[in-house]
């Protein structure tokens, strides 16, 4: 996965090329890979992020997602103290 903008992510989400769960898993893997040396995140809420991703995926599939579907999950995943 190599996204350079949120617009690309949203486009692929709408097209079904990627799911929110795919994205969250990818970024969780990167966090677990690099956080030990970077020490950026004090806590990572894996279960909560995956739950939110599944909820957004369901909304996308049923056509009930808002125009920013998928964006909030990604942004919240990167919020740190």
C-alpha positions, -999 to 999 in steps of 0.1 A, spaced: 0 0 0 14 33 -10 -11 62 -6 0 98 -9 -33 114 -2 -66 108 16 -84 114 -17 -67 83 -31 -77 62 -1 -113 74 -3 -114 67 -41 -101 31 -35 -126 26 -7 -155 36 -29 -142 14 -57 -138 -16 -34 -101 -19 -41 -94 -17 -4 -113 -19 28 -110 1 60 -99 -31 78 -72 -35 52 -60 0 58 -61 -2 96 -43 -36 96 -16 -21 73 -10 9 95 -12 -11 127 16 -34 114 37 -3 106 31 11 141 41 -22 157 72 -24 134 85 12 139 71 23 173 97 5 194 125 26 180 105 58 173 84 57 205 57 78 190 26 61 204 21 56 241 -9 33 235 -24 17 204 -60 8 205 -60 -21 180 -93 -36 189 -111 -3 189 -96 7 155 -105 -26 139 -141 -23 153 -145 12 139 -130 1 105 -155 -28 103 -184 -4 111 -173 20 83 -168 -10 59 -204 -21 66 -217 15 60 -198 17 27 -212 -17 15 -247 -7 24 -245 28 9 -251 46 43 -216 60 47 -210 97 46 -188 114 21 -158 112 44 -162 75 52 -129 59 60 -111 92 67 -119 95 104 -107 59 111 -73 67 96 -70 101 113 -79 88 147 -55 59 144 -26 85 142 -37 107 170 -11 106 198 -3 124 230 
